Amino acid sequence: MILNFDDHFNTLIKSLNSNNKFILGLSGGVDSMALLHLIKNFIDDNRNVPINCIPIIIDHNLRDVSENESKEVKKISQNLGFNTQITKIVSSKPNGNIQNWARKQRRIILFQKCLELSANLILGHHYDDQAETLFMRITRGSALDGLSGMKQINSWNGIFIIRPLLSYRKKQIKNYVRNKKIIYFEDCSNNNNKFERVKTRFYLNHIKKSIWHNVTYDLNHFGNLNSNLLKKTDYFFNSWLNKNIVIHEGGAIRLDYASFRNISEKSFLFAQRIIGKIIQTVGGNEYAPKRKKTSDLISFLFTEKFKKKSLGNVNISLNQGYLFFIRENRNLNFGLKIEENKYYIFDGRFLVISSLAGKLIECNNNDLLKIDNKSPFFKYDNCIINTIPYLETLEGKTLKPHLYIINKNSKFNIAANDGFNLYLFNRI
């Protein structure tokens, strides 16, 4: 059974200190359907806690039965009293790594819905998912932040993500679903060993049965220890960053070279974390580069050969005692069509919102957007501006963006102002 869920969930949502409006990512699988019913029970049993939960079903359009399944899940959810929505992914499927593509599409849609409704996000990840995630990140060579795993509450680009089932085992969830006779739908891809997570699940089950019975517990414990370590060093980490980096609203960063060299000699792990966060912000990457690539880059930065290097779609160069990180002018999603007063993500770096409809285009006139000649980024004016989208309105007029920065741990409410606005996701 799922013991003490109401108390646990109530503690989580109270700690947010924000409005109790939530989007629930509802896949129709056993985990999300269990969570749907648990939240329904919470609402019924805690009338004194106002909560508005809107389940969002995302039809990836990858299976013939996906549309019918989505409708069945919606019907079940609505019968429980929820105002439930279905969103279908219409973008073209890639040739490879479909699960990763689907996950990213899912995350973008849920993020946009949260912004539109000024809501937080609830996801159904559980204890065994955490072990799988950490195992995959270890084998990939993830950096320090990745090895802390998922958190029960964290902020992603200004949206709070809550995972109320993260301390519950898969077995507990299955028992709850079976005892309550909850209907759920099984995605056949969950048994396909060509996908990384399915393969990881198979390996971990084999390891658990044959050589390491406590592997799931130990992986979760490792993630918790790493997370606590990062929490204890965050004050120093953030203080150092505030003194030694400058962020430009257009998505570039300057880092003090001598200070970074000094910190890397004292703690190479600390230096890796700094570079990883910078590459994420400037390159629009979901994750920091792998430890090996980051380590090689840092070592190269302090050699006499170093003049310029690139990693994660970011050019790194040394100029007058500072390292400059500038987005490469490639792999940019110009041509994205946008509607008025809706939220979009450009290049993983910017939240886009405009009071006018149109499409995002490459800058062909640098006179429209200029970097002040007193700015430390003035020398890189063209390099930065050429990676920032302009808006071509339906009437054919070209608009330059108003540029802002969103800090990763800040809860924000953005309303569409007159004009065309870009908000840089600061992941540092």
C-alpha positions, 0 to 999 in steps of 0.5 A, a space after each residue: 500500500 501507499 502509506 501516508 501519501 496524504 501527509 507526504 503530499 501535503 508537506 511537499 506542496 506546502 513547502 512550495 509557498 506558491 499557488 496550489 495549481 498543478 499540471 499532472 503528466 498523465 501517461 496512462 501507465 501504472 505509475 501515473 494512474 496510481 498518482 491520479 487516484 492518490 491525488 483524487 483521494 487527497 482532494 476528497 480527504 483534505 477539503 481544507 487544502 485548496 488544490 487544482 490539478 489538471 491532468 495532461 495526456 500527451 499522445 506521442 502518435 508513435 503507436 496505432 492505439 495511442 489515440 484511443 488509449 489517450 481518449 480512454 485515459 481522459 475518460 477515466 480521469 474526467 470520471 474522477 472529476 478532473 478537467 483533463 486535456 489531450 495534447 498530440 505531438 505533431 512534429 516529425 519523428 526522428 530516425 533514431 533515439 525515439 524515446 529521448 525525442 518523446 521525452 523532450 517533446 513531453 517536457 516542452 509541452 508540459 512546461 508550456 502548459 505550466 506557464 500558460 496556467 501559472 501552474 507547477 508540474 507533478 510527475 510520477 517517478 518512483 524509487 526504482 526509476 531513481 535507481 535506473 536514472 542514476 545507473 544510466 548517468 553513472 555509465 554515461 559518465 555524468 557530472 556531479 549534478 547528474 549523479 544526485 539524481 531526481 529530486 522530490 522538488 526541484 525547479 526547472 526553468 522557473 517551474 517547480 517539479 514535484 515527484 510525490 512517489 519518489 520515496 515509494 517502490 514500484 512494488 508498492 505502487 503495483 500493489 496499490 493499483 491491484 488492490 484498488 482495481 485501477 485501470 492502466 495501460 501498458 506501453 509495449 515499448 516498455 518491454 523493448 530492450 533496444 531502449 536504454 531505460 528498458 535495457 537498464 531495468 533488465 540489467 539491474 534486475 539481473 544484478 539484484 537477483 545474482 550479485 547485488 541484492 541491495 543495488 536499488 537501495 544503494 544507488 538511491 543512497 548514493 544519490 541522496 549523499 551526493 545531493 546533500 554534498 551539493 547542498 552543503 557547498 551551494 553557498 560557496 559555489 553561488 558566492 564564487 560564481 557571483 563574483 567571477 562570472 558575468 552573464 549577457 542576456 543574449 546567452 553569453 558568459 564571461 569567466 575570470 580566468 585566473 580565479 577559475 584556474 585557482 579554483 580548479 587547482 583546489 577542487 577539480 570537481 568544483 571546476 567541472 561543475 562550473 564549466 558544466 553549468 556554463 555550457 548548459 546555459 550558453 549551449 541550451 543543453 539539458 544536461 552538462 557535458 560528460 565528466 571526461 569531456 569536461 575534464 579534458 576541456 579544463 586541462 586544455 584551458 591551462 595549456 600554452 596551446 589553448 586559444 579557442 575550443 568548442 564543447 556542447 555547441 559553445 565556443 570558448 576563447 581567452 581574451 584579456 584575462 577572461 574566458 568567453 563562452 559564446 553559442 556557436 552559430 549552428 543547429 539553430 531552430 530558425 523558422 519556428 512559427 509562433 502564435 501571439 501570447 503563447 510560450 515557446 522554447 528556442 534552442 533550449 536557451 530562451 523562453 519566447 513570448 510575443 504579443 504578435 504572431 509570426 516566425 523566428 528568423 535569423 538576424 540579417 541586420 545587426 543595426 537592429 540589436 546592438 551590444 553597448 560598446 562599454 559591455 565586456 561582450 562588445 567584441 563578440 557583438 556579431 557572434 552573439 547577435 547572430 544566434 538570437 532570433 528576430 521576429 518576422 510578423 505576419 505583415 512582414 515587419 522585423 522586430 528585435 527581441 527584448 532580452 531578459 534572464 530567468 534564474 533557475 531557482 526563481 519562481 516567475 509569472 510571465 505575462 506577454 508584454 507588448 512586443 517580442 520577448 526572449 528570456 534566457 534560462 540561466 542554469 547556473 
